[in-house]
Amino acid sequence: MGDSYEMNINHSDTTISPTLLGIKPALENVFTDEPTRPSLRTWNDWRLKGYFPYLKVGRRVFIDPAAARKALEKRFTVKGH
């Protein structure tokens, strides 16, 4: 499951190059600290609940770790008083 794919997207003057990874590599990229990393089951549950964006091509699933991290930070950040 070490799938990774890099895709270039051109919009007028800007070029964005998101890195797309398979499910497990994306989990490891977003949560680099193994002892505090959520389980693969939790990661997939979050994905299916729409907590972060992903691409599905046929049966393969690709995740942009930067977009996933941003979505998770927005959803789970607790703001202090």
N, C-alpha and C positions, 0 to 999 in steps of 0.2 A: 504493500500500500504506500510506497514511497513516491506517489505520483506528484509531480509538480509541472506546471505549465506557465509560461510567461507570455503575456498577451499585450500588444501595443494598441492603444486606442488613440486616434487622432481626432481632436476637436479644434477646428480652426488653427490657432497658433500653438496650442499646447499639446504635449504628448504625455500621456500617463501610462505607466508600465506596472500594473498590478501583478503581483506574483500569486498565482493560484496553486494551492496545495491540496492534496487529498485530505480526508477527514482526520486521520491520526497525525500526519505531519503538521497540519494546521493547529491542532490542539497543542502539540508540543512547541510550536512556534509562539503561540499566544501565551501559553502558560509554561515558561521556561523552567520554573522551579518544580521539579518532579514531586516532592513530598506534599506540596500544596495544590497540585494540579487536580482539577475535577476528573472524575472517571470518564472513560470513553462513552459509557452509557449516558451519563449526565450531559456530556457534550452533544451527543446525538439527540437527546431529548430537547435541549435548548434549540438546536438547529430545526427540529420538526415543529417546535412552538413558534418559530419565527423570530427568535431573539437576535439573530444576526443573518446577514444575507449570504446566499450561496448560489452556485450555478449547478445545474444538473444537465449533463449531456448523456443521453441514453440512461444507463444505470450508474454512470460515474458521477461523483459529487466533487466539486471543486470549491474551495473557500479562499478568499483573499484575507490573510491574517490581519492586515491593517484595518480593513473594513469591519471584520469580526470584533477586533479589540475595541474599536471606536463605538460600535453598537452596544457591546457589553458594558463599556464604561458609562455610556449614557443610561442604560437600563439599571445598572447596579450601584452607581455612585450614590452614597448617602451624604447629603449636604448638612453641614453643621449649622447650629443656630447662630 
